[in-house]
Amino acid sequence: MTVTTQDSTRTITVPPDARNTPPPRRGGRKPLISFGHWWWALPAVVLVIGVHYLATLTGGFFSLTNWTGLGDWDFIGFENFQRIFEDPLLLGAVWNTLFLAFGSVILTNVFGLLYALAINRMLKTRYILRTLLFMPVVLSPLAVAYVWKFIFQFDGPLNGFLALIGLEELQKVWLADPTWSIWAILITVVWQQTGFVMVIYLAGLASVPVEVEEAAALDGAGIWGRFWHVVVPAIRPSIAIATTLGIIQGLRIFDQILALTGGGPAGATETLATEVYKQAFSLGQFGFGSALALVLTVIILVFAILQQYVTRDREAGKA
């Protein structure tokens, strides 16, 4: 160590024991704590593999059999899948699944974004409104479904309101109508899930700089121009998250259907999720139920991948 003073420069030798630098590391086995970055997560990894992947593989195997849940089984190949695509009722369940999934994704994203834009910055009561709009999300889907079941009854509030405004001809037994029952389920799902999508968009809108919007307004951009060229590019990750979660949740709708219609009337509101439950647990056809569950899993995976591809950030890929 060299020390410089006003009069002279002196060299001082500091013994190794007095230095702040750690002593050189001796060779040998690494301490156990150094492996913590991977073995601490090992129980969670094993649990995920056992619960999700092994269960999926097991279900995929039994989808090729005629197992009833008890006793022996025979390997029948792809007969269960052939039966799915030849049965008009099951094809109707596939259509209902896609209708509810995409209908709920479109409506929840539209209303959720409108709510987020409306209460993002301007309103003084925006915090109260955010709480009120988010409250349905934390409620049980079964509880929400039974509330809407009361609303949709023939002597319920909806038909009562139609009679009050003189539209008695529009009164229906909504949940027993093959045409309108699926729409009643869609309304129930959208009402409950819109608040969740709104929160996602509020988080995305918080990252939009106010200065950029003001600069665009000074340059003559209108409301639509500022929204399309400033807001939408900034909230693209939020759009990807909201649509991905919406598609996955929409393809798995089960509680609301079971509480509102039970799959009726005459199978008009059956989906793949309700068919899996009925075939496997009500009718004891576990092999066929596994085939339905595998089809549902593949549909969810395909649409999730397609959605991620469509909403990906192309500018980031070019960079």
Secondary structure as UniProt FT lines:
FT   STRAND          2..4
FT   STRAND          9..11
FT   HELIX           16..18
FT   HELIX           32..35
FT   HELIX           36..39
FT   TURN            40..41
FT   HELIX           42..48
FT   HELIX           49..54
FT   HELIX           55..62
FT   TURN            63..64
FT   TURN            77..78
FT   HELIX           79..86
FT   HELIX           88..118
FT   TURN            124..125
FT   HELIX           126..138
FT   HELIX           141..152
FT   TURN            154..155
FT   HELIX           157..164
FT   TURN            165..166
FT   HELIX           168..170
FT   HELIX           174..176
FT   TURN            178..180
FT   HELIX           181..205
FT   TURN            206..207
FT   HELIX           210..218
FT   TURN            219..220
FT   HELIX           223..226
FT   HELIX           227..231
FT   HELIX           232..234
FT   HELIX           236..251
FT   HELIX           255..260
FT   TURN            261..263
FT   TURN            266..269
FT   HELIX           272..277
FT   HELIX           278..282
FT   HELIX           286..310
FT   HELIX           314..318
//
